[in-house]
């Protein structure tokens, strides 16, 4: 069976218009991840880790290579599929938890987490119940559920961010430093939720800096170094 996600010689450059020069984000990325596995992308800041996730999610367009996603019996190249196809996959199949929570102002934490479910066709009452259950799993106090996350601390915002990403239980989940800015207790809750979603069959690709967390969660590690030709994948 094909892997859920496979990157083949994927590269990304940015063009700096002021300086009229190209900046290499990453080059010749190759890895594959099976159902229910977690691949940890590691390496120092500035080597292109977040840009890889954004190319998978199509926030960025990659310059070369293919990004194969297994959807039912087909393989879809996320690098060149239509925008309509990509939007549909984001709504139901591919989740993304960035480092920072982005949401509309004056929306409650409950509404932020329920929004993906409602877009996917759930009734609002059912979506709100599932959102509350997920916020509870991530240890966000109930008295904050009706409050806008814009007023929250960094750790509280991250819990809402994670709850929104996990609530659909997508086939593929992309997470960018999901335990950053969290206290030890909440960090353990996040780790447990990642283990549970893996066990349920979700494939996870994530950026991590803590080697202890990588050891607990990852089936394989993809190491990036400042020398963009020097990457390696190893099983944990």
C-alpha positions as CSV (number, residue, x, y, z in Angstrom):
1,X,0.0,0.0,0.0
2,X,1.2,3.5,-0.8
3,X,2.3,5.8,2.0
4,X,-0.2,8.4,3.1
5,X,2.3,11.2,2.3
6,X,5.4,11.1,0.1
7,X,7.7,14.0,-0.9
8,X,9.9,13.4,-3.9
9,X,12.7,15.9,-4.6
10,X,10.7,18.9,-3.3
11,X,12.4,22.3,-3.3
12,X,11.4,25.8,-2.5
13,X,13.0,29.2,-3.2
14,X,11.9,32.7,-2.3
15,X,12.6,35.7,-4.5
16,X,13.7,38.9,-2.6
17,X,12.5,41.7,-4.9
18,X,14.4,44.5,-3.1
19,X,17.7,42.6,-3.5
20,X,16.7,40.9,-6.8
21,X,18.0,37.6,-5.5
22,X,16.7,34.1,-4.8
23,X,16.8,32.7,-1.2
24,X,16.8,28.9,-0.9
25,X,14.3,27.7,1.8
26,X,15.1,24.0,1.3
27,X,16.2,21.6,-1.5
28,X,15.6,18.0,-2.6
29,X,13.4,16.9,0.3
30,X,12.5,13.2,0.2
31,X,10.5,11.3,2.8
32,X,7.4,9.0,3.1
33,X,5.0,8.5,6.0
34,X,2.6,5.6,6.4
35,X,-0.9,5.6,8.1
36,X,-0.7,6.1,11.8
37,X,2.9,7.1,11.9
38,X,4.6,10.3,13.0
39,X,7.5,11.8,11.2
40,X,9.4,14.4,13.3
41,X,11.2,17.1,11.3
42,X,14.1,18.4,13.4
43,X,17.0,20.8,13.0
44,X,18.1,24.3,13.9
45,X,16.0,27.4,13.2
46,X,16.2,28.8,9.7
47,X,16.7,25.5,7.8
48,X,13.2,25.4,6.2
49,X,11.2,23.2,8.6
50,X,8.1,25.3,8.7
51,X,8.3,26.0,4.9
52,X,8.1,22.2,4.3
53,X,4.8,22.0,6.2
54,X,3.5,25.0,4.4
55,X,4.3,23.5,1.0
56,X,2.5,20.3,2.0
57,X,-0.5,22.4,3.1
58,X,-0.1,24.5,-0.1
59,X,0.2,27.8,1.8
60,X,3.4,27.9,-0.3
61,X,3.8,26.6,-3.8
62,X,6.9,24.4,-4.1
63,X,9.2,25.0,-7.0
64,X,10.2,21.4,-7.9
65,X,9.2,17.9,-7.1
66,X,6.0,16.1,-6.1
67,X,4.0,15.9,-2.9
68,X,1.9,12.7,-3.1
69,X,-1.1,12.3,-0.8
70,X,-3.1,9.1,-0.8
71,X,-6.8,9.9,-1.0
72,X,-9.0,6.8,-1.0
73,X,-7.8,4.8,-4.0
74,X,-6.0,7.7,-5.7
75,X,-2.8,9.6,-5.3
76,X,-3.0,13.4,-5.5
77,X,0.0,15.6,-6.1
78,X,-0.6,18.4,-3.7
79,X,2.1,20.4,-5.5
80,X,0.0,20.9,-8.6
81,X,-3.6,19.9,-7.9
82,X,-6.3,22.4,-8.4
83,X,-7.2,25.0,-5.7
84,X,-10.7,23.5,-5.5
85,X,-9.2,20.0,-4.8
86,X,-6.8,21.5,-2.2
87,X,-9.6,23.4,-0.4
88,X,-11.7,20.2,-0.2
89,X,-8.8,18.2,1.2
90,X,-8.1,20.9,3.9
91,X,-11.8,20.8,5.0
92,X,-11.9,17.1,5.7
93,X,-8.5,15.3,5.1
94,X,-5.6,17.5,6.0
95,X,-5.2,19.5,9.2
96,X,-2.6,22.1,10.1
97,X,-1.6,23.5,13.5
98,X,0.7,26.4,13.0
99,X,2.9,28.0,15.8
100,X,0.3,30.8,16.2
101,X,-3.4,30.9,16.4
102,X,-5.1,32.8,13.6
103,X,-8.8,33.4,14.0
104,X,-11.5,36.0,13.6
105,X,-11.8,38.6,16.4
106,X,-14.8,38.3,18.8
107,X,-15.3,34.6,18.0
108,X,-15.4,32.5,21.1
109,X,-13.0,29.7,21.7
110,X,-15.9,27.2,21.3
111,X,-16.8,28.8,17.9
112,X,-13.2,28.7,16.7
113,X,-12.9,25.0,17.4
114,X,-16.4,24.2,16.1
115,X,-15.9,26.1,12.8
116,X,-14.1,23.3,10.9
117,X,-16.9,20.8,11.8
118,X,-19.7,23.2,10.7
119,X,-17.8,23.8,7.4
120,X,-17.7,20.0,7.0
121,X,-21.5,19.7,7.4
122,X,-22.0,19.1,11.1
123,X,-25.1,20.6,12.8
124,X,-24.0,23.6,15.0
125,X,-25.3,22.0,18.2
126,X,-23.3,18.8,17.5
127,X,-20.2,20.8,16.4
128,X,-20.3,22.8,19.6
129,X,-20.6,19.7,21.8
130,X,-17.6,18.2,20.0
131,X,-15.7,21.5,20.3
132,X,-16.3,21.6,24.1
133,X,-15.2,18.0,24.5
134,X,-11.9,18.8,22.6
135,X,-11.3,22.0,24.6
136,X,-11.8,19.9,27.8
137,X,-9.3,17.3,26.5
138,X,-6.7,20.1,26.1
139,X,-7.4,21.4,29.6
140,X,-8.9,24.8,28.7
141,X,-11.1,25.9,31.6
142,X,-14.8,25.9,30.8
143,X,-15.2,29.6,31.8
144,X,-13.0,30.5,28.8
145,X,-15.0,28.7,26.2
146,X,-17.3,31.7,25.5
147,X,-14.4,34.2,25.5
148,X,-12.4,35.3,22.4
149,X,-9.0,33.7,22.3
150,X,-7.5,37.1,21.4
151,X,-7.6,37.8,25.1
152,X,-5.8,34.5,26.1
153,X,-2.2,33.9,27.1
154,X,0.2,32.2,24.7
155,X,-0.4,28.8,26.2
156,X,-4.1,29.1,26.2
157,X,-4.1,30.2,22.5
158,X,-2.0,27.2,21.6
159,X,-4.5,24.9,23.3
160,X,-7.4,26.4,21.2
161,X,-5.2,26.0,18.1
162,X,-4.5,22.4,18.9
163,X,-8.1,21.6,19.7
164,X,-9.2,23.1,16.3
165,X,-6.6,21.1,14.5
166,X,-7.5,17.8,16.2
167,X,-11.3,18.1,16.2
168,X,-11.8,16.7,12.7
169,X,-9.4,13.8,13.3
170,X,-7.9,14.3,9.8
171,X,-6.2,11.6,7.7
172,X,-3.0,13.8,7.7
173,X,-2.2,16.3,10.5
174,X,0.7,18.8,10.2
175,X,1.9,20.3,13.5
176,X,4.5,23.1,13.9
177,X,6.1,23.0,17.4
178,X,2.8,21.9,19.1
179,X,4.2,21.8,22.6
180,X,5.9,25.3,22.5
181,X,4.8,27.7,25.2
182,X,3.0,25.0,27.2
183,X,3.4,24.2,30.8
184,X,4.6,20.6,31.6
185,X,1.1,19.3,32.5
186,X,-0.5,20.6,29.3
187,X,2.5,19.4,27.2
188,X,1.9,15.9,28.5
189,X,-1.8,16.3,27.5
190,X,-0.8,17.2,24.0
191,X,1.6,14.3,23.8
192,X,-1.2,11.9,24.9
193,X,-3.6,13.3,22.3
194,X,-1.0,12.9,19.6
195,X,-0.5,9.3,20.6
196,X,-4.3,8.7,20.5
197,X,-4.8,10.3,17.1
198,X,-1.9,8.2,15.8
199,X,-3.5,5.1,17.2
200,X,-6.8,6.0,15.5
201,X,-4.9,6.0,12.1
202,X,-4.0,9.7,11.6
203,X,-0.6,10.3,10.0
204,X,1.3,13.1,11.6
205,X,4.2,15.2,10.3
206,X,5.5,17.6,12.9
207,X,8.3,20.0,13.8
208,X,9.9,19.4,17.2
209,X,12.9,20.7,19.0
210,X,12.7,18.6,22.2
211,X,14.5,15.3,21.6
212,X,12.7,13.7,24.5
213,X,9.4,14.4,22.9
214,X,10.7,13.1,19.5
215,X,11.6,9.8,21.3
216,X,8.2,9.5,22.8
217,X,6.2,10.3,19.7
218,X,8.1,9.7,16.5
219,X,8.4,6.6,14.3
220,X,11.0,8.3,12.2
221,X,13.0,11.5,12.3
222,X,14.0,13.7,9.3
223,X,17.0,15.8,10.2
224,X,17.7,19.1,8.4
225,X,21.0,20.9,8.7
226,X,22.2,24.3,7.5
227,X,23.8,22.5,4.6
228,X,20.6,21.9,2.6
229,X,22.2,18.9,0.8
230,X,22.7,17.2,4.1
231,X,19.4,15.7,5.2
232,X,18.7,12.3,6.6
233,X,15.8,10.1,7.7
234,X,16.2,7.7,10.6
235,X,13.8,5.5,12.5
236,X,13.4,6.3,16.1
